[in-house]
Amino acid sequence: MGRLTSVSLVIAVLWLPLSTAWDPDAGLVLSYTKRVGINVTATSGANVNNVVDGNENTNWVSGSCLPSAYLGRPGLNVLLNACGRSECSVNGATTAVATHATDGNPYTTFVVHPDLSVAKFTVTMEHPLLLQVISVDGKYNTDTHLYGVTPDSSRRFLATLTSVNNYKTVNIFINESLIIKEIELESSAEIMIKELGAIGPAGCWEEVAVDLGQVQPVATVNTRHWAGRDSASSLVLMLSDDGNTWSDIHLDPNALHSVTTTFPTRNVRYIKLQYKLNMKDYTKVYCYEIDAWDADGIWGPNISPKPQIHTFRELLGVNGIWGWGHSKYSNALGAEEGPFLYSRVASHARNYHNLDWDVTDPDFDPGYANMTAGRGTQAKWWLNWDTEYSVWRNASLVVDASIQFTNQSMPDYRWNTPEQSAFNYGKEFARHFGPTQGNGLISALEVGNEPWDYSPEFYSNVLKGMSAGVKSVDTGMIVSPGAFQAENKDDHRTYIGTRVLEAFASTVDIINCHTYSFINDDRSIRRATFPENKLSSFNNIRPLTRWRDANVPSKPVWVTEWGWDSDGAGEACRASECVSERAQAIYAVRGLMILARSNIERATWYFYANTDCETLFCRSGLTASFKNNFQKKTVFAIFERLLELIGNTYFQSVIQENATGYVYALGQNSATTYTSNVTKETSHLLAWLPVDADDASTGHAIVTLPLGTVPSAGHRFTGSSASDPTVTDTCYSQTGQSLNLTLTRDPCLVTLIHDNVAPIVG
């Protein structure tokens, strides 16, 4: 195929009336440590400001305590300036002229001359201490002995120094619980002391501290604080409002990635990390970043709920691929396979439509007319998307095509004219598949799935061109950018602020993200977690929604990938992010509810089936893989049961949403106004505890019902098995207009009826 004839770009003039100026950073919640007026200090080391530069790949590194760097540091060297405090004696006579012996400077010296054939130097400490190390640097003309004197005046031999040790720092480690009140050096000849020091019971430690400049309400601190391999025995996060009184939180010093620590909100001005170092030479510790926020953390305040305009059945979709894992066209599949199987739990399907299946070069014409005639696309002689997508549509699935390309599959250097080439492709795609000008097989086109390995400038040109190309032909085709985030400006690969720009926002119809529920545990290992966890990455819909509200308030937000990986259906799950099959199922129900209350307009589950590996994203399927005959997992069954019971209802309102319980109201109709009360329009209540799937605790919530409203049935979504994902459960009792709900980790659905019958008393 030849190249497409160059076509002038047609940009639809559909300018949005924005109430405020475009703000590419509208989703961000600025850390307190990134604001004006902060100051960073450290006990030693270099590049201390790297801990607040927003880049987790730069760092402060401390100095090394041992073998000798500690000698000049107050707080580490318990003998520092002892002679200047008249704590030293020479040959039995107290003297202050021996200052250089303990001044922390190894380039100054003090000479002890013999008196009656004995040269003796003594340091008497202000308080007896349990010493860990004594350091001596000097010149010895003959054997010089080091002693420690205990509080009962016992003299303990510690070491002998000879000419071999001249001009070297010699560290004597005290490997027993020895409390010492005096240190003595004794020789029969002259002793030149360059430095005498000691480390007390606190050992070696380092600190890096941030002064916020003023007291702030802090409840969330995020640190990346790797101490170095076997470098520190402990790490304490210290918080203070005045720099004098501190509260301590112990962290794992060996955590490699960032760790988020939460606590009840407190007034904080100073944030400090204190590392206790292992007693080894040249040991250093590191800190890459310190951030702090209020109780909402990096995600910011929750999204205000409002009534849904889509039913749960309309919201829920599934990610699929050509042939649905059968390696053949879907028209060769049975009535219980492929799109016909997954349409039981999905209203729409998103296909990973690889660009390199259409063209070998993005400047080429995909040749859809030839494809229809049975001669394949320009890239694949055998391919006919019409054949595949027609079956999806026949299975009652609305089809979204994620045009998938990366810098590996379609390198940027192949795009001779990125914007023009993308425009031409979008135009041909919409002309063939569009809902009003094409064959109607595809409702939406996504410009890249996760196109994160292109530069922002390159991707923006492609998005601008492809979206304009679609709109130049078929304004009815929905155009989506790839999946991006709005919470972290420093992640240049995924940041929406540099990729979706004001100049072409009018040709983009929705805002798109992927949301998975991950946290880093105390050791910074990434784990999957329940969707209500306030630290969970499931909350990334919050900053993206803020970005949308500020810049394109009329655009819907779609979550085009979400879910959990689990074992089950005969297939193991090995990743640290894996959860149990039961947890996957009950989190799926709870997660869908949270997306519905958060105004998300599509929630497309990843993935339709497990794939042929056991690691992350290989076990996120609604069913097992081809190897296990696509056996239904419990999450499939629980979605199917959920849609049977409430598929045609809408999220209506939040009745309660806190740590003691979530209670949502659902209705048969989309409400026109929002109220946080149960009304006569409420058909169901769904309630649960926002806890881990392994947490067996129970709780209660009291809900006030309208007069004449009574519960008629209860179902609890236990996720116990694929054959029985729910149980009938009277998880409520009623007294007058008060409905007492028994809450567990498993959501309980209560069906309400409204009439004039007096409520059941029980």
Secondary structure, 3 states (H helix, E strand, C coil): CCECCCCCCCCCCCCCCCCCCCCCCCCCCCCHHHCCCCEEEECCCECHHHHHCCCCCCCEECCCCECCHHHHCCCCECCCCCHHHCCEEECCEEECCCHHHHCCCCCCCEEECCECCEEEEEEEEEEEEECCEEEEEEEECCCEEEEEECCCCCEEEEEEECHHHCCCEEEEECCCCCEEEEEEEEECCCEEEEEEEEECCCCEEEEEEEEEEEEEEEEEEEEECCCCCCCEEEEEEEEECCCCCCEEEEECCCCCCCEEEEEEEEEEEEEEEEEEECCCECCCCEECEEEEECCCHHHCCCCCCCCCCCCHHHHEEEEECHHHHCCCCHHHCCCCCHHHHHCCCCCEEEEEEEHHHHCCCCCECCCHHHHHCCCCCCCCCCCCHHHHHHHHHHCCCEEEEEEECCCCCCCHHHCCCHHHHHHHHHHHHHHHHCCCCCCCCCCEEEECCCCCCCCHHHHHHHHHHHHHHHHHHCCCCEEEECCCECCCCCCCCCEHHHCCCHHHHHHCCCEEEEEECEEECCCCCEEECCCCCCCCHHHHHHHHHHHHHHHCCCCCEEEEEEECCECECCECCCCCCCECHHHHHHHHHHHHHHHHHCCCCEEEECCCECCCCCCCCCCCCCECCHHHCCCECHHHHHHHHHHHHHCCCEEEEEEEEECCEEEEEEECCCCCCCCCCCCCCEEEEEEECCCCCCCCCCEEEEEECCCCEEEEEEEEECCCCCCCCEEECCCEEEECCEEEEEECCCCEEEEEEECCCCCCCC
